[in-house]
Amino acid sequence: MRDIRSTQLSHPLAYADALLGWFIHLGIDGDEASLPGLCVTAVAQLSQCELSQLYWRDESTGRLELIAQHLSGVLCPGDPVGTKDFQHEQVLHYVLSHQTALSLEDFSSSVYEYGFLPAMATAWAALSCVPLFNRDKAISGVLLCASQCRKHLQDYSVSLSQLGSFTLMQLALLRCQPSLGSVARQNQCTPAPRAEFGLVGSSTAMDETYRLIGKVMHTSYTVLLRGETGTGKEVVARAIHSAGARRSKAFVVQNCAAFPEGLLESELFGYRKGAFTGAERNHTGLFDAAHGGTLLLDEIGDMPLSLQAKLLRVLQEGEVRPLGASAAHKVDVRIIAATHRDLAAMVAQGSFREDLYYRLAQFPIELPPLRERDDDVLLLAREFAQKASLALEREPVSWSSAALDQLSSHAFPGNVRELKCLVDRAVLLCDDGVILPAHLSLSAPPTDESVDATLRQRLERVERVFLIDCLHKNRGNRTRTARELGVARRTLLYRLARLKIPLGDVCEGG
């Protein structure tokens, strides 16, 4: 803690509390599969950087392998087959050879090459790279975080180095003692798939989404994401890109409803100088910008019919022809389409091409609305509150039981997007560290008996929220939860079964 207090962090105590929480999380909840992902997620949240990477160094060969990466809110497992050795990249090599941290606050004047970082639409502006050590004080890896804004990242170096070193030491212990790791995994809940994809949710509905993402992420299939507005279609698209083989290339997003037909065509396909009035230079289209990577066509149901025919040709032939060009050229782009519309119904009405629909729906994924995701509302609310507190550089907030009850009772027609906006606003309004119903500004449920739940249903809903909250506070340990509530453990188990609280909702801890 001395190192943190001596820095210029705006809220060192809040940072120290969050850091300690991550140490506990890594030590208790992490296993061989989830530790690297938990580490880079922690670094991204603590440093408020868009990118965090964890590299592991092979002591015998000196190879430096990327084992986990967190990019723009999405987690991917790094290079699972270890095909690339990063030890000779200038920034990483400097840290390895000098065994000291390196912070760059202005890339424009930097002498170091940083082309190994993921290509983004906005250039990287600041970077911090720290060495990680094993118990023998030898280099065991490197931890890197980078921001697209100019930041003073040096103050994070010592604490993040300690966090990363702890992670690799835990990982080495689990690998050397598989029997202990196996016993630990039996005493914990199964690692949530979100640790691999960077998504939040443990409901049955989300389990199916995780399963489908895992099936398609390493293929070149065209994916069609369907779901109501606000269900997180772009977040899932980023997860598919970042966890797949194209993660080192560009991820480009185009909303098909944001431009009129003429402008949308020129944005997608590009144009040559003189193609139309005002075309004074060549313009690279988004298909070319996404070459080697992924292009997300959001709101594909709003694409005009004439453009649908041209998109079909891209999918069939893998080539585009810019406006004003005399010939087409090949592009290597993975297409992910997203829509809240019923495309099959639009095909029947003649407003969407049938042949394009079947091309896009090569691998459809239906994203569940929030009202069908059981208790994911509470998991998401806590996640959003933690991120909002860090962004505002405030102490982490807690939740009152009444506020949690309101959240669980709300239908959320705007889905995850509505919940995030609601929580962000509540954190901003919360001055005493506890979110109350007044901070949520949700309308009270109707009191008419014809539409309201019965008294028993209402009480059970309140009890369900309360029990889940207590279990989360005790990290899923049912023995400690029963002790805190002042009831016998068998009574707690009976109530959990009676209220249909599945084991997947909270980690099992005894």
C-alpha positions as CSV (number, residue, x, y, z in Angstrom):
1,M,0.0,0.0,0.0
2,R,3.0,2.4,0.5
3,D,3.7,2.4,-3.2
4,I,0.1,3.3,-4.0
5,R,-0.1,6.1,-1.5
6,S,3.1,7.6,-2.8
7,T,1.7,7.9,-6.4
8,Q,-0.3,10.7,-7.9
9,L,-3.5,8.6,-8.4
10,S,-6.6,10.7,-7.9
11,H,-8.2,8.2,-5.4
12,P,-5.5,5.9,-4.1
13,L,-7.6,4.3,-1.4
14,A,-10.4,3.4,-3.9
15,Y,-7.7,2.0,-6.2
16,A,-6.1,0.0,-3.4
17,D,-9.5,-1.4,-2.4
18,A,-10.2,-2.4,-6.1
19,L,-6.7,-3.9,-6.4
20,L,-7.1,-5.9,-3.2
21,G,-10.4,-7.2,-4.5
22,W,-8.8,-8.5,-7.7
23,F,-6.0,-10.2,-5.7
24,I,-8.7,-12.0,-3.7
25,H,-10.6,-12.8,-6.9
26,L,-7.5,-14.3,-8.6
27,G,-6.5,-16.2,-5.5
28,I,-9.9,-17.8,-4.7
29,D,-11.8,-18.0,-8.0
30,G,-9.1,-18.4,-10.6
31,D,-8.1,-21.7,-12.1
32,E,-5.7,-22.7,-14.9
33,A,-8.2,-21.8,-17.6
34,S,-9.5,-18.6,-16.2
35,L,-6.5,-16.9,-14.5
36,P,-5.0,-15.2,-17.5
37,G,-8.3,-13.8,-18.6
38,L,-9.1,-12.6,-15.0
39,C,-5.7,-10.9,-14.9
40,V,-6.1,-8.8,-18.1
41,T,-9.6,-7.9,-17.2
42,A,-8.4,-6.6,-13.8
43,V,-5.6,-4.6,-15.5
44,A,-8.0,-3.1,-18.0
45,Q,-10.4,-2.0,-15.3
46,L,-7.7,-0.8,-12.8
47,S,-5.8,1.3,-15.4
48,Q,-8.9,2.3,-17.4
49,C,-7.0,1.3,-20.6
50,E,-8.6,0.0,-23.8
51,L,-5.9,-2.7,-24.1
52,S,-4.3,-5.1,-21.7
53,Q,-2.1,-8.1,-22.6
54,L,-0.4,-10.8,-20.5
55,Y,2.7,-12.6,-21.9
56,W,4.3,-15.7,-20.5
57,R,8.0,-16.4,-20.9
58,D,9.3,-19.9,-21.4
59,E,12.3,-20.1,-19.1
60,S,14.1,-22.7,-21.1
61,T,13.8,-21.2,-24.6
62,G,13.1,-17.5,-23.8
63,R,10.0,-17.5,-26.0
64,L,7.4,-14.9,-25.1
65,E,3.9,-15.9,-25.8
66,L,0.6,-13.9,-25.6
67,I,-1.7,-15.9,-23.3
68,A,-4.5,-13.4,-22.7
69,Q,-5.7,-10.1,-24.1
70,H,-8.5,-7.6,-23.2
71,L,-9.4,-5.2,-26.0
72,S,-12.1,-2.6,-25.8
73,G,-14.2,-4.5,-23.2
74,V,-13.8,-7.9,-24.9
75,L,-11.6,-10.7,-23.6
76,C,-9.8,-13.2,-25.8
77,P,-7.5,-16.1,-24.8
78,G,-4.4,-14.8,-26.6
79,D,-2.6,-17.2,-28.9
80,P,-3.7,-20.6,-27.8
81,V,-1.3,-22.5,-30.0
82,G,1.7,-20.3,-29.3
83,T,2.4,-19.6,-33.0
84,K,4.3,-16.3,-32.4
85,D,7.3,-15.4,-30.3
86,F,7.1,-11.8,-29.1
87,Q,10.4,-11.6,-27.3
88,H,12.1,-9.5,-30.1
89,E,9.4,-6.8,-30.2
90,Q,11.3,-3.6,-29.1
91,V,9.1,-2.6,-26.2
92,L,8.9,-6.1,-24.8
93,H,12.5,-6.8,-25.4
94,Y,13.5,-3.7,-23.5
95,V,11.5,-4.7,-20.5
96,L,12.9,-8.3,-20.6
97,S,16.5,-7.3,-21.0
98,H,16.5,-4.4,-18.5
99,Q,14.0,-6.1,-16.1
100,T,12.4,-2.8,-15.5
101,A,9.1,-1.1,-16.5
102,L,8.7,1.1,-19.6
103,S,6.1,3.8,-19.8
104,L,5.4,5.8,-23.0
105,E,3.2,8.8,-22.8
106,D,3.6,10.2,-26.3
107,F,3.9,7.7,-29.1
108,S,4.5,10.5,-31.7
109,S,8.0,11.1,-30.4
110,S,8.8,7.5,-29.3
111,V,11.7,5.6,-30.8
112,Y,10.1,2.3,-30.1
113,E,8.2,0.2,-32.6
114,Y,4.7,-0.8,-31.4
115,G,3.3,-2.4,-34.6
116,F,2.6,-5.6,-32.7
117,L,-0.3,-3.9,-30.9
118,P,-3.8,-4.5,-32.4
119,A,-4.7,-2.1,-35.2
120,M,-7.5,0.3,-34.2
121,A,-9.3,3.1,-35.9
122,T,-7.9,5.5,-33.3
123,A,-4.1,5.3,-32.8
124,W,-2.5,4.2,-29.5
125,A,-1.3,7.2,-27.5
126,A,0.1,5.8,-24.2
127,L,1.6,2.5,-23.1
128,S,3.0,0.9,-19.9
129,C,4.9,-2.4,-20.0
130,V,6.1,-4.1,-16.8
131,P,8.2,-7.2,-16.0
132,L,6.7,-10.1,-14.1
133,F,8.8,-12.2,-11.7
134,N,8.6,-15.7,-10.3
135,R,9.5,-16.8,-6.7
136,D,13.2,-16.9,-7.7
137,K,13.0,-13.3,-8.9
138,A,13.5,-14.4,-12.5
139,I,11.5,-12.9,-15.4
140,S,8.4,-15.1,-15.9
141,G,6.5,-12.8,-18.2
142,V,5.4,-9.3,-19.2
143,L,2.2,-7.3,-18.6
144,L,1.2,-4.5,-21.0
145,C,-1.6,-1.9,-21.0
146,A,-2.2,0.7,-23.7
147,S,-4.6,3.6,-24.1
148,Q,-5.9,5.6,-27.0
149,C,-5.7,8.7,-24.9
150,R,-2.6,10.3,-23.5
151,K,-2.2,9.0,-19.9
152,H,0.3,9.0,-17.1
153,L,0.5,5.2,-16.6
154,Q,3.7,5.1,-14.7
155,D,1.9,5.2,-11.3
156,Y,0.3,1.9,-12.1
157,S,3.6,0.0,-12.8
158,V,4.4,-1.4,-9.4
159,S,1.0,-2.5,-8.4
160,L,0.2,-4.1,-11.8
161,S,3.6,-5.8,-11.9
162,Q,2.7,-7.4,-8.5
163,L,-0.7,-8.4,-9.7
164,G,0.7,-10.0,-12.9
165,S,3.5,-11.7,-11.1
166,F,1.0,-13.2,-8.6
167,T,-1.1,-14.4,-11.5
168,L,1.8,-16.3,-13.2
169,M,2.9,-17.8,-9.9
170,Q,-0.6,-19.1,-9.3
171,L,-0.7,-20.4,-12.8
172,A,2.6,-22.2,-12.4
173,L,1.5,-23.7,-9.1
174,L,-1.7,-25.1,-10.7
175,R,0.2,-26.5,-13.7
176,C,2.8,-28.2,-11.4
177,Q,0.2,-29.6,-9.1
178,P,-2.7,-30.8,-11.3
179,S,-4.2,-32.9,-8.6
180,L,-4.5,-29.8,-6.3
181,G,-5.9,-27.8,-9.2
182,S,-8.5,-30.6,-9.9
183,V,-9.6,-30.6,-6.2
184,A,-9.9,-26.8,-6.3
185,R,-12.0,-26.9,-9.4
186,Q,-14.3,-29.4,-7.9
187,N,-14.9,-27.0,-4.9
188,Q,-15.6,-24.1,-7.2
189,C,-18.3,-23.3,-9.7
190,T,-17.5,-24.2,-13.3
191,P,-15.6,-21.2,-14.8
192,A,-18.2,-19.0,-16.5
193,P,-17.8,-18.8,-20.3
194,R,-17.7,-15.0,-20.0
195,A,-14.1,-15.4,-18.7
196,E,-13.2,-16.4,-22.3
197,F,-15.5,-14.1,-24.2
198,G,-15.6,-11.0,-22.0
199,L,-19.4,-11.3,-21.5
200,V,-21.4,-11.1,-18.3
201,G,-24.1,-13.6,-17.4
202,S,-24.6,-17.1,-16.0
203,S,-28.2,-17.8,-17.0
204,T,-29.3,-20.8,-19.0
205,A,-30.2,-18.5,-21.9
206,M,-26.7,-17.0,-22.0
207,D,-25.1,-20.5,-21.8
208,E,-26.6,-21.2,-25.2
209,T,-25.1,-18.0,-26.5
210,Y,-21.7,-18.9,-25.2
211,R,-21.9,-22.4,-26.7
212,L,-22.7,-20.9,-30.2
213,I,-19.9,-18.4,-30.0
214,G,-17.5,-21.1,-29.1
215,K,-18.6,-23.1,-32.1
216,V,-18.3,-20.3,-34.7
217,M,-15.4,-18.1,-33.5
218,H,-12.6,-20.1,-35.1
219,T,-14.5,-20.5,-38.4
220,S,-15.0,-18.2,-41.4
221,Y,-18.8,-18.6,-41.3
222,T,-21.0,-15.5,-41.8
223,V,-22.9,-14.9,-38.6
224,L,-26.3,-13.3,-38.2
225,L,-27.0,-11.8,-34.8
226,R,-30.7,-11.4,-34.0
227,G,-32.2,-9.9,-31.0
228,E,-34.1,-6.9,-29.5
229,T,-32.6,-3.5,-29.4
230,G,-30.0,-3.2,-26.5
231,T,-29.3,-7.0,-26.2
232,G,-25.6,-6.5,-26.9
233,K,-25.3,-7.6,-30.6
234,E,-22.2,-5.4,-31.2
235,V,-20.6,-6.7,-27.9
236,V,-21.1,-10.3,-29.1
237,A,-19.7,-9.5,-32.5
238,R,-16.6,-8.0,-30.9
239,A,-16.3,-11.2,-28.8
240,I,-16.4,-13.4,-31.9
241,H,-13.8,-11.3,-33.6
242,S,-11.5,-11.0,-30.6
243,A,-11.6,-14.7,-29.7
244,G,-11.0,-15.8,-33.3
245,A,-8.1,-16.0,-35.7
246,R,-8.7,-12.5,-37.1
247,R,-8.3,-10.8,-33.7
248,S,-5.0,-9.1,-34.8
249,K,-6.8,-7.4,-37.7
250,A,-9.3,-4.6,-37.9
251,F,-12.9,-4.8,-36.5
252,V,-15.0,-2.3,-38.5
253,V,-18.6,-1.4,-37.7
254,Q,-21.2,0.2,-40.1
255,N,-24.7,1.0,-39.2
256,C,-26.8,0.4,-42.3
257,A,-29.5,2.7,-41.1
258,A,-27.2,5.7,-40.5
259,F,-26.7,6.7,-44.1
260,P,-28.9,7.2,-47.2
261,E,-28.4,4.7,-50.0
262,G,-25.9,6.6,-52.0
263,L,-23.6,7.5,-49.1
264,L,-23.8,3.9,-47.7
265,E,-22.7,2.4,-51.0
266,S,-19.7,4.7,-51.2
267,E,-18.8,4.1,-47.5
268,L,-18.9,0.3,-48.0
269,F,-17.3,0.0,-51.4
270,G,-15.3,3.2,-51.7
271,Y,-14.9,5.3,-54.8
272,R,-12.3,6.5,-57.3
273,K,-11.5,10.2,-58.0
274,G,-14.1,11.6,-60.4
275,A,-16.7,8.9,-59.8
276,F,-19.3,11.5,-59.1
277,T,-19.5,15.3,-58.4
278,G,-17.4,16.0,-55.4
279,A,-15.2,12.9,-55.6
280,E,-11.9,14.8,-55.6
281,R,-9.8,11.9,-54.4
282,N,-9.8,8.1,-54.0
283,H,-11.7,6.9,-51.0
284,T,-11.1,3.5,-49.4
285,G,-14.3,1.6,-48.6
286,L,-15.0,-0.3,-45.4
287,F,-14.7,-3.7,-47.0
288,D,-11.0,-2.8,-47.9
289,A,-10.5,-1.2,-44.4
290,A,-11.6,-4.5,-42.8
291,H,-9.4,-6.6,-45.1
292,G,-8.2,-9.6,-43.1
293,G,-10.5,-8.7,-40.3
294,T,-14.2,-8.5,-39.5
295,L,-16.9,-6.1,-40.8
296,L,-20.1,-5.8,-38.7
297,L,-23.1,-4.7,-40.7
298,D,-25.5,-3.4,-38.0
299,E,-29.2,-3.0,-38.7
300,I,-28.8,-5.0,-41.9
301,G,-32.6,-5.1,-42.2
302,D,-32.4,-1.4,-43.2
303,M,-30.1,-1.9,-46.2
304,P,-31.7,-0.9,-49.5
305,L,-32.6,-3.7,-51.9
306,S,-30.2,-2.4,-54.6
307,L,-27.3,-2.6,-52.1
308,Q,-28.4,-6.0,-51.0
309,A,-27.6,-7.4,-54.4
310,K,-24.0,-5.9,-54.3
311,L,-23.5,-7.3,-50.8
312,L,-24.6,-10.7,-52.0
313,R,-21.8,-10.6,-54.7
314,V,-19.2,-9.8,-52.0
315,L,-20.4,-12.8,-50.0
316,Q,-20.4,-15.1,-53.1
317,E,-17.3,-13.9,-55.0
318,G,-15.2,-12.3,-52.2
319,E,-14.6,-9.2,-54.3
320,V,-15.7,-5.5,-54.4
321,R,-15.8,-2.9,-57.1
322,P,-15.4,0.7,-55.9
323,L,-17.6,3.4,-57.5
324,G,-15.9,4.6,-60.7
325,A,-13.5,1.7,-60.8
326,S,-13.1,-0.3,-64.0
327,A,-12.5,-3.7,-62.3
328,A,-13.3,-5.5,-59.1
329,H,-10.6,-6.8,-56.6
330,K,-10.5,-9.5,-54.0
331,V,-11.1,-8.8,-50.3
332,D,-10.8,-11.2,-47.3
333,V,-13.4,-10.0,-44.9
334,R,-15.6,-11.9,-42.4
335,I,-19.1,-10.5,-42.4
336,I,-21.2,-10.4,-39.2
337,A,-24.7,-9.0,-39.6
338,A,-27.0,-7.8,-36.9
339,T,-30.6,-6.8,-36.8
340,H,-33.6,-6.5,-34.4
341,R,-36.0,-7.1,-37.4
342,D,-37.6,-10.4,-38.5
343,L,-35.7,-10.9,-41.8
344,A,-37.7,-14.0,-42.6
345,A,-40.9,-12.0,-42.5
346,M,-39.3,-9.2,-44.6
347,V,-38.3,-11.9,-47.2
348,A,-42.0,-13.0,-47.3
349,Q,-43.0,-9.3,-47.8
350,G,-40.4,-8.8,-50.5
351,S,-38.5,-6.1,-48.7
352,F,-35.4,-8.3,-48.2
353,R,-33.6,-10.6,-50.7
354,E,-34.2,-14.3,-50.0
355,D,-30.8,-15.3,-51.4
356,L,-29.0,-12.8,-49.3
357,Y,-31.0,-13.8,-46.2
358,Y,-29.8,-17.4,-46.5
359,R,-26.2,-16.3,-47.1
360,L,-26.3,-14.1,-44.0
361,A,-28.0,-16.8,-41.9
362,Q,-25.3,-19.3,-42.4
363,F,-24.9,-19.3,-38.6
364,P,-27.6,-17.4,-36.8
365,I,-27.4,-16.5,-33.1
366,E,-30.5,-15.3,-31.2
367,L,-29.6,-13.1,-28.3
368,P,-32.0,-13.4,-25.4
369,P,-33.7,-10.3,-24.0
370,L,-32.8,-9.3,-20.5
371,R,-36.2,-10.4,-19.1
372,E,-35.3,-14.0,-20.0
373,R,-31.9,-14.0,-18.4
374,D,-33.0,-15.0,-14.9
375,D,-30.7,-13.2,-12.4
376,D,-28.2,-11.8,-14.9
377,V,-29.7,-8.3,-14.1
378,L,-28.0,-8.3,-10.7
379,L,-24.7,-9.6,-12.1
380,L,-24.7,-6.9,-14.9
381,A,-25.8,-4.2,-12.5
382,R,-22.8,-4.9,-10.2
383,E,-20.4,-5.0,-13.2
384,F,-21.7,-1.7,-14.5
385,A,-21.6,-0.1,-11.1
386,Q,-18.0,-1.2,-10.6
387,K,-16.9,0.2,-14.0
388,A,-18.8,3.5,-13.4
389,S,-17.2,3.9,-10.0
390,L,-13.7,3.4,-11.5
391,A,-14.5,5.8,-14.4
392,L,-15.6,8.5,-11.9
393,E,-12.6,7.7,-9.6
394,R,-14.9,7.0,-6.7
395,E,-15.1,4.4,-4.0
396,P,-17.0,1.3,-5.1
397,V,-20.7,1.5,-4.3
398,S,-22.9,-1.0,-2.6
399,W,-26.6,-1.8,-3.3
400,S,-29.5,-1.6,-0.9
401,S,-31.9,-4.6,-0.9
402,A,-34.8,-2.3,-2.0
403,A,-32.8,-1.1,-5.0
404,L,-31.9,-4.7,-6.0
405,D,-35.6,-5.6,-5.6
406,Q,-36.6,-2.8,-8.0
407,L,-34.1,-4.0,-10.6
408,S,-35.3,-7.6,-10.4
409,S,-38.9,-6.5,-10.8
410,H,-38.3,-4.2,-13.8
411,A,-39.0,-5.6,-17.3
412,F,-36.2,-3.6,-19.0
413,P,-37.7,-3.2,-22.5
414,G,-34.4,-1.5,-23.5
415,N,-32.5,-4.6,-22.3
416,V,-28.8,-4.4,-21.3
417,R,-28.4,-0.9,-22.8
418,E,-31.2,0.4,-20.6
419,L,-29.7,-1.3,-17.5
420,K,-26.3,0.2,-18.1
421,C,-27.6,3.8,-18.5
422,L,-29.7,3.3,-15.4
423,V,-26.8,2.1,-13.3
424,D,-24.4,4.8,-14.7
425,R,-26.9,7.5,-13.7
426,A,-27.5,5.9,-10.2
427,V,-23.7,5.8,-9.5
428,L,-23.4,9.4,-10.4
429,L,-26.4,10.4,-8.2
430,C,-25.2,8.2,-5.3
431,D,-23.4,10.4,-2.7
432,D,-23.3,8.1,0.3
433,G,-21.9,4.9,-1.3
434,V,-25.2,3.0,-1.3
435,I,-27.5,2.9,-4.3
436,L,-31.1,3.4,-3.2
437,P,-34.4,3.1,-5.1
438,A,-34.5,6.9,-5.5
439,H,-31.3,6.8,-7.5
440,L,-32.8,4.4,-10.0
441,S,-35.9,6.5,-10.8
442,L,-37.9,3.5,-11.7
443,S,-41.7,3.7,-11.7
444,A,-43.4,1.7,-9.0
445,P,-45.0,-1.6,-10.1
446,P,-48.7,-1.4,-10.7
447,T,-51.0,-2.0,-7.7
448,D,-54.0,-3.2,-9.5
449,E,-54.7,-6.8,-8.3
450,S,-55.5,-7.8,-11.8
451,V,-52.0,-7.2,-13.0
452,D,-49.9,-7.3,-9.9
453,A,-48.3,-10.4,-8.4
454,T,-49.9,-12.0,-5.4
455,L,-48.5,-11.1,-2.0
456,R,-46.8,-14.5,-1.8
457,Q,-45.1,-14.1,-5.2
458,R,-44.0,-10.6,-4.2
459,L,-42.5,-11.8,-0.9
460,E,-40.7,-14.7,-2.7
461,R,-39.2,-12.3,-5.2
462,V,-37.9,-10.1,-2.5
463,E,-36.5,-13.2,-0.6
464,R,-34.9,-14.5,-3.8
465,V,-33.1,-11.2,-4.5
466,F,-32.0,-11.0,-0.8
467,L,-30.6,-14.6,-0.8
468,I,-28.7,-14.2,-4.1
469,D,-27.2,-10.9,-2.7
470,C,-26.0,-12.7,0.5
471,L,-24.6,-15.5,-1.5
472,H,-22.6,-13.1,-3.7
473,K,-21.3,-11.3,-0.7
474,N,-20.0,-14.6,0.7
475,R,-18.6,-15.7,-2.6
476,G,-21.2,-18.5,-2.9
477,N,-20.2,-20.2,0.4
478,R,-23.6,-21.5,1.6
479,T,-22.2,-22.3,5.1
480,R,-21.1,-18.8,5.7
481,T,-24.3,-17.4,4.2
482,A,-26.5,-19.6,6.5
483,R,-24.4,-18.4,9.5
484,E,-24.8,-14.8,8.5
485,L,-28.6,-15.2,8.1
486,G,-28.9,-17.1,11.4
487,V,-30.4,-20.2,9.9
488,A,-29.4,-23.8,9.6
489,R,-27.5,-24.8,6.5
490,R,-30.2,-27.3,5.5
491,T,-32.9,-24.5,5.9
492,L,-30.9,-22.4,3.5
493,L,-30.6,-25.3,1.0
494,Y,-34.3,-25.9,1.2
495,R,-35.1,-22.2,0.5
496,L,-32.6,-22.1,-2.4
497,A,-34.4,-25.2,-3.9
498,R,-37.8,-23.8,-3.1
499,L,-37.1,-20.5,-4.8
500,K,-35.4,-22.3,-7.8
501,I,-32.0,-20.5,-7.4
502,P,-29.8,-22.7,-9.6
503,L,-26.1,-23.4,-8.7
504,G,-25.1,-21.5,-11.8
505,D,-26.4,-18.2,-10.4
506,V,-23.7,-18.1,-7.7
507,C,-20.4,-19.8,-7.2
508,E,-20.5,-22.9,-5.1
509,G,-18.4,-22.5,-2.0
510,G,-19.6,-25.1,0.5
